[in-house]
Amino acid sequence: MAILEISGVTKRFGGLTAVDNVTFSVEANEIFGLIGPNGAGKTTLLSCLAGDLRPNGGTVRLDGRDTTGLPADRMCRLGVGRTFQIPRPFPHMSVFDNVVVAAAFGDPKIQRDQVARRALDMIEYVEFPRPVTTLASHLNAAQLKRLDLARALASGPRLLLLDELAAGLTPGELTSIATLLRRIRGDGVTIVMVEHVMRLIMELCDRLSVLHYGELIAHGDAATVARDDLVREAYLGQSYIL
């Protein structure tokens, strides 16, 4: 059963069409990859799904409900969590307080006395490596990504949108992130991930969609898409080997 269905989604900025008539669906409890070269429209599409941007055309459905154009706060409370290419914490707040805000704001059903426990649980869940009292401004890039993920999870999402979570990570960190994403999926959260690290994409994703200049050029299971000649020409390169 599809948890997310997008049909003909288009987003323009003036005369530039960043996302052009894109259609696909994401099944519940799958890890779905969205790949393509820089500037292909991947982040813009995620922003349309998460409510940060309103599409100029097309529809977005979450669990069969038309959510096209709903703002990000509404989408969050409907069960959509998101991370960003460049994490956006409150820099002068602690790790703990950053996650508390996400837990209190994102889940309309959470009780006040449960917020702190939820925050601590999510910090532990993502295996955050520093004390929870550490200010966000004192974190390095990999730690900020863990914090961003903890915040997204603290809102209690059913659908998690990840924007280049693995960018800049070491091979060891990639292995750790892969294990964590499998655990998240195992706990019943559907994942849509924008990523350039093809090792992670091929290891984790059930299916892929490929964007190029805003258009969907391929869609299907990961191995088939990676062998597609158009995808190799536009993104992977002819020398890419599965």
C-alpha angles and dihedrals in degrees: 000000000000116000092183128033124177122184126188094338111182130177124186131185104199106301094347118095105206096174117027122198097314120182130180141119134228121216121226113268098012130121105233123193127214111192140165141120123301110286093026093124100255098131091041089054092050088051090054090051094046096046098249089115131030114227119236089219144002132043138275119203127190114194088342094307118122105241097164110149097001110147122254095257091056092046090050091053090048089059107271116132125185143192125198137227087240109031116237108207126157094264098205094048126084124255089254095050092047091056093042089059091052093048094047095044103037104049113057091190099055118111120230093244090053098055099083092045091050091050094050091045092053093046088053092042093060090045093239107200102211136059115284089236092065114118114243090233088065096058127103124229097270092047091049089055091052089049091049090052093048090052092050092049093046089065089065100242127190090191120042121195113200121193111199095320091167098050111130096004123139121242090259092051090049091056090050093048092049091053091048094050091051089052092050091051089046089056090059103265119133114221131208109186130191106201144156096196098097093189088065094042094051093043097050114021124095093193138005139209119199123208125197121177088346095305128111106242101170140012134177144074115348099248094048094048092049089056094049111119094218091051091049091050095046101038124350101046126234092270094061110124124196 
